[in-house]
Every structure is written in structure tokens, then in C-alpha cells.
Amino acid sequence: MSATLANRLEQAGLDWIVPAWDAPPNALALSTSRNGGVAVGARASLDMGAAIPAQDDQHAAVQENRRTLGQYLPAAPVWLAQVHETAVALIDRANVSGLRVSPPTADAAVTREPGIVLGVRTADCLPVLFADRAGTVVGAAHAGWRGLAAGVLEATLHAMDAPPLEIVAWLGPAIGPQRFEVGRDVFDAFCLPDPGAVTCFAPHGDGKWLADLYGLARRRLRRAGVAAIAGGGHCTMTESSRFFSWRRDKDTGRMATLVWLAPGA
């Protein structure tokens, strides 16, 4: 199924990403780039917008971009009103329609229902996808440094209610370790509760460090018992032709990273 999705994207000339991870065949996933849409200016071209697109001059473009994305999905995604915290929305048939209209305030979502698409939006923060090997549950998390330090990945794993060793994770495109300059607040948020996390920070001038967001996520996932972790390696800040980056551009669009259980599988 993933190969079919990748083939469709290639035929359409899209440089979006189909994760290479050890997920079961019925767990499908997709991560968009900034390319293939109709938005213009600083948010050109495939801006996924806010959870509910703002009524600005890009509103129509975001709606059209979401229609383009929808060609590759079994249903409209459930977006999240992301706030850099740890709440996890549980999505099922009973609440999915309402949550599409009024997105939940959460930074992660989990579903056991085939055909429900979970989506997070990023532009430097780390999107993380989850699936259990049995193909019964999937999850998606938005992990900025605040949410990551507070435990959004662990909260997602808890909500999935599956043995961690039976869960696979994929790290989507985020700011890379050579560009994510942080201060003492970020260093302390990770290293005070976990001194070993210092290996994910490189000194970078007076009171500054370069933080490895991918490394910090892998460390937390492994400490939570997840052994199968794929992805990483991109840098949204330096790969300007492919990804949006808030740190680089400030006024910028958002990519989408999505996961779902195939309906009828």
C-alpha cells in the first residue's frame, strides 16, 4: 500500500515523503513538503495553514492545498489546535465528525478506527508518527521542544495502550542539529531530569547550545521502551526549497504529517 502511494506521488511530480519504517501494511503515512500547492509569497506553495484556516488573503489557497492533499487520503484529516503541550486526542467514529469541524486542543492524536486520518502541522518542530505492529492503532504527535520535554511522546504511547516494544515510530522533517540554537532554558528542560541528554547538545557560544531534536526524541522513545525508530536526517531550516521553516522565515507556511489505518484492510 505504501509503495502504491509513493508511486502516485512520483507520477504527480510531488516530492512529499512516504515514510520508510517498519509499520504493518495497513498503517499508511505521508509527510508533505512546501511544494505542489497554490499559495504565494512567503507561504508558497503547499501551505497547510492553521487547524482552522484564517480568513486572510491565503484562505482560498489553503483550502485548495487541502483539497490537493485529500486526493491521497481516504478522508479529510482531523487537525489539532496545537499548543506545545502534552494532551492527546482520542479519535473514533463517535467524535470524528465534530473534531473535523472544531479541532481539539491537543498536540497528539490516537485512533484505532480504519479510515480516520490524523494530521499534525509543523515548520521546524518535530512530527512523530506511531503504529503498533499488529496494525490496530496509530498515533501522531507534534513535538516542539516544549512538548517533547514535557512528555508528549510518552503521553501518545500511553494513549495507544500497546506494549512499547510492539510500537514503531517515525521522525518526520524538523530543524536539524546544526541549526537549532537554544539557550539555558531548553538545555535545563532536558538535562536536569535526564543528565544523559547532554549528549544531544553541542556548546555554541556564551550560554548557547545546538540541540539535536531528533536525538532527544530518539532518547525519550528508547527510554519509554520503543526500539524501532526510523526517520530523521532532514533539516527544515537549511532545505529551503523543500520545507517551510519558522526560524528561517518567521512568516511561513506549514507542512502536514499524517497517519491512518487503511479502510477495509
C-alpha positions, -999 to 999 in steps of 0.1 A, spaced: 0 0 0 28 24 9 45 16 -25 13 24 -43 11 58 -25 47 65 -33 42 57 -69 12 80 -71 32 109 -57 61 102 -80 38 102 -110 23 135 -99 58 150 -96 55 156 -59 85 155 -35 64 145 -5 77 118 18 62 83 23 79 71 55 103 41 52 95 25 86 87 -10 99 50 -3 101 24 -30 92 10 -28 56 -23 -13 67 -7 16 86 -1 43 59 16 77 63 26 107 44 45 139 50 41 169 27 68 193 16 62 230 8 58 221 -29 27 213 -50 3 239 -39 -11 273 -49 -2 296 -20 20 326 -29 46 348 -13 63 337 19 39 307 23 43 294 -12 32 269 -22 16 240 -3 8 258 30 -15 236 51 -24 266 73 -38 266 108 -61 240 123 -90 262 110 -76 283 82 -78 320 90 -99 343 68 -70 361 52 -57 365 17 -44 329 18 -76 313 29 -86 301 -5 -51 288 -12 -50 268 20 -84 253 12 -72 243 -23 -40 229 -9 -60 207 14 -81 195 -15 -49 186 -33 -37 167 -2 -71 150 1 -66 132 -32 -41 109 -15 -61 103 17 -92 81 25 -109 110 44 -104 146 55 -78 147 83 -85 155 119 -63 185 125 -52 197 160 -52 231 176 -15 227 187 -3 245 218 31 228 226 18 207 255 10 170 260 -27 165 256 -37 136 234 -70 134 215 -86 100 211 -104 99 178 -131 74 170 -163 71 149 -184 88 176 -164 120 177 -145 123 143 -171 145 125 -173 171 153 -135 172 157 -130 179 120 -152 210 124 -138 220 158 -102 207 161 -93 195 196 -67 215 216 -40 189 217 -6 181 204 -11 144 196 -39 122 185 -45 84 185 -71 62 167 -80 26 164 -105 32 136 -96 25 100 -101 54 76 -96 81 102 -66 103 92 -46 120 120 -26 151 110 -1 174 126 13 206 111 50 217 115 76 242 103 107 232 123 90 213 152 93 175 150 63 155 138 64 119 151 42 90 138 34 58 156 19 24 147 17 -9 165 30 -40 147 -5 -56 148 -19 -28 127 -46 -19 153 -37 16 164 -18 46 151 -8 80 166 7 113 155 24 139 177 36 174 173 68 177 193 83 211 196 110 213 223 85 223 250 61 194 242 90 170 238 105 180 272 70 178 289 64 143 276 41 145 245 57 113 231 53 94 262 17 106 265 10 94 230 24 60 238 3 57 269 -28 66 249 -21 39 223 -23 13 251 1 -12 234 34 -27 246 62 -2 236 83 -30 220 53 -36 196 53 1 185 72 16 156 79 53 153 89 76 125 105 110 129 94 135 102 113 166 89 124 190 116 151 216 122 185 198 122 211 197 149 234 221 131 208 249 131 187 246 163 204 271 185 189 272 220 195 288 254 198 276 290 161 271 293 160 244 267 192 228 280 179 226 315 144 214 305 160 182 291 193 178 311 181 185 346 157 155 347 180 134 324 217 143 327 225 119 299 206 141 274 237 164 274 250 142 246 222 158 224 237 194 230 268 209 215 281 242 231 277 271 207 289 303 222 282 320 255 252 304 271 241 288 239 239 252 225 230 235 193 203 210 202 196 177 183 159 175 183 160 141 166 184 127 191 163 140 220 132 123 206 150 90 200 164 91 235 130 96 250 114 70 228 140 44 238 137 52 274 100 46 270 106 12 256 103 19 218 131 1 199 120 6 163 126 43 154 131 54 118 133 88 100 152 119 109 180 134 89 163 163 72 168 200 82 138 222 76 159 253 81 186 246 55 165 227 29 147 259 19 135 246 -14 117 217 1 105 227 36 89 256 55 109 269 84 97 293 111 132 300 123 144 308 89 115 329 76 91 337 105 62 344 81 59 309 67 35 280 59 32 246 75 38 211 63 15 182 72 24 148 85 -3 122 86 -10 86 95 -41 63 92 -52 27 92 -63 17 57 -100 12 55 -112 -23 45 -77 -38 51 
